[in-house]
Amino acid sequence: MATRDDDEAIDLPDEMLPEALVILGKNLKMWRDQAGFTQPDAAAFAGIPLVILQQAEQGKRELRATVLKTLAEQLAALEAVLA
C-alpha cells in the first residue's frame, strides 16, 4: 500500500496509485483552467514550486492534503469574486 506520513495516508493499492494520480492531475488542471489561473499563479497561491504543480497535473507527483486544500480554497475564493 502507498502511504504518506507527512499529511494524510493514501490508502490505495500500489497498482492503483498511478491511475489515481493521473485522474487527480487532470482534475487539477481542469479546475485551474476554469478558474482562470495560470500554473505559476496556482503554484504561488498554494505555496509550492511551479514544477511540483506541473508534475501533479501530469500525474507524476502526489500533493499533500494541505496543498490540495489550499488550492481548493483559493479557486473557490476566486470563483466567488468573479461571480
Contacts in CASP RR format, 6 or more apart in sequence:
PFRMAT RR
TARGET T0000
AUTHOR 0000-0000-0000
METHOD contacts of the structure
MODEL  1
MATRDDDEAIDLPDEMLPEALVILGKNLKMWRDQAGFTQPDAAAFAGIPL
VILQQAEQGKRELRATVLKTLAEQLAALEAVLA
1 11 0 8 1.000
1 12 0 8 1.000
1 13 0 8 1.000
1 14 0 8 1.000
2 10 0 8 1.000
2 12 0 8 1.000
2 13 0 8 1.000
2 14 0 8 1.000
2 17 0 8 1.000
3 9 0 8 1.000
3 10 0 8 1.000
3 11 0 8 1.000
4 10 0 8 1.000
4 62 0 8 1.000
4 64 0 8 1.000
6 64 0 8 1.000
7 64 0 8 1.000
7 65 0 8 1.000
7 66 0 8 1.000
8 64 0 8 1.000
8 65 0 8 1.000
10 17 0 8 1.000
10 62 0 8 1.000
12 20 0 8 1.000
18 59 0 8 1.000
21 56 0 8 1.000
21 59 0 8 1.000
21 60 0 8 1.000
21 61 0 8 1.000
21 62 0 8 1.000
22 59 0 8 1.000
24 56 0 8 1.000
24 59 0 8 1.000
24 63 0 8 1.000
25 56 0 8 1.000
25 57 0 8 1.000
25 58 0 8 1.000
25 59 0 8 1.000
26 57 0 8 1.000
28 53 0 8 1.000
28 56 0 8 1.000
28 57 0 8 1.000
28 63 0 8 1.000
28 71 0 8 1.000
29 57 0 8 1.000
31 71 0 8 1.000
31 72 0 8 1.000
31 75 0 8 1.000
32 39 0 8 1.000
32 42 0 8 1.000
32 57 0 8 1.000
32 71 0 8 1.000
32 75 0 8 1.000
35 75 0 8 1.000
35 78 0 8 1.000
35 79 0 8 1.000
36 78 0 8 1.000
37 45 0 8 1.000
37 74 0 8 1.000
37 75 0 8 1.000
37 78 0 8 1.000
39 50 0 8 1.000
39 53 0 8 1.000
39 54 0 8 1.000
39 57 0 8 1.000
40 50 0 8 1.000
42 53 0 8 1.000
42 71 0 8 1.000
42 74 0 8 1.000
43 49 0 8 1.000
43 50 0 8 1.000
43 52 0 8 1.000
43 53 0 8 1.000
45 70 0 8 1.000
45 71 0 8 1.000
45 74 0 8 1.000
46 53 0 8 1.000
46 67 0 8 1.000
46 70 0 8 1.000
46 71 0 8 1.000
46 74 0 8 1.000
47 67 0 8 1.000
47 70 0 8 1.000
48 63 0 8 1.000
48 67 0 8 1.000
52 61 0 8 1.000
52 63 0 8 1.000
55 61 0 8 1.000
56 62 0 8 1.000
56 63 0 8 1.000
63 71 0 8 1.000
END
